[in-house]
């Protein structure tokens, strides 16, 4: 018998429908959506590429398609066949993509490219750099979000606190028979400094907190790469540190050299 399980179904096991976990995910993603609007300010007619959409159609999945008022402006890209996605969002164009392959779009095909909860799953640090570069290639402006490692509960396993350290997370995954999540090819736990280290040489690049706001323990992080040469103004309510190379928040060690000209935000 054919396996009808969506290719990305495993990413939704920790927050089943109608659970408290799903309600928290919805609240976090609603905030992520508002921050996308604040930083990117899309207008009707602006083309948007959303990479990493899901064939698992729930109240929490596919935040852009669920909330954006101009679905015909969106092109969605995902690993699955897109059948369930197309039924749920008939006005959105769907494009199937392959892991580790170039995106099937010409340079600067889109005004914006966004990816929510994808970067941590692409396979390795080198793959992460290539993924960010691909989004930059096909779009003028990029907005990426990832789960924050220091949120008290790990997003994919629902394991509390142990994911703050690699060794304890591997042990907890082994004990709970969730070993696949301790493997880098399946999950790279993202911290502020690690996301900042992936920011390319773009003036005005911004890393900050989003989702459920708990300061350094917020549920999500974002990376915003503005259009080259664009004049950047402060989004309403955003607090940024003075312009300088990105530095990790207090208590977090840098994971690599950040690009000059990038800025930090409280998100």
Buried (B, 14 or more C-beta within 10 A) or exposed (E): EEEEEBBBEBBBEBBEEEEEBBEBBBBBBBBBBBBBBBBBEBEEEBBBBBBBBBBBBBEBBBBBBBBBEEBEBBBBBBBBEBEBBBEBBEEBBBBEBEEEEEBEBEEEBBBBBBBBBBBBBBBEBEBBBBBBEBBBBBBBBBBBBBBBBBBEBBBBBEBEEBBBEEEEBBEBBEEEEBEEBBEEEBBBBBBBBBBBBBBBEBBBBBBBBBBBBEEBEBBBBBBBBBBEEEEBEEBEEBEBEEEEBBBBBEEBEBBEEBBEBBBBBBB
